């Protein structure tokens, strides 16, 4: 009987060892699965955050592009008014009410587009937009003053208008690929040394 008891005891010990081994292996497998799952979730979250950041940057670029295009369109509309009324004023004619309103409205539209662009940046583009708007507003003001002088015997001082430089922005962009100081714009923020 001692052989039978020894066999049973060794079988019970083997069974207990198998159970203990299975519990320990199961516990480590569970821990490994939890760690692996956590790592997979963290990797997925990092990928989602990266994707969201890339899409956000694309959206910001698109908004910037649209605001730049709107600013250029607003300036072109105002420049068209300048081009159309300058010969009339040089010819000694007064500006009529609708033309004065149009110049004023186009200037306001340019200011609105500049404010919109300030939301999207970058700072260099904002500075250029504000300089463009400032000079355009000064040009509009000068044209409206000159256009309100009576045609008979008027002495319009064209040196003031020439110093404002209608189309200076187009000439600046066409003349050089190097950035120019804002000092090319009379009365601008040139003292600060900002670049266009």
Secondary structure, DSSP 8 states (H G I E B T S, - for coil): -HHHHHHHHHHHHHHHHHHHHHHHHHHHHHHHHHHHHHHHHHHHHHHHHHHHHHHHHHHHHHHHHHHHHHHHHHHHHHHHHHHHHHHHHHTT----HHHHHHHHHHHHHHHHHHHHHHHH--HHHHHHHHHHHHHHHHHHHHHHHHHHS-STT----HHHHHHH-TTHHHHHHHH-SS--BGGGSTTSSGGGT-B-
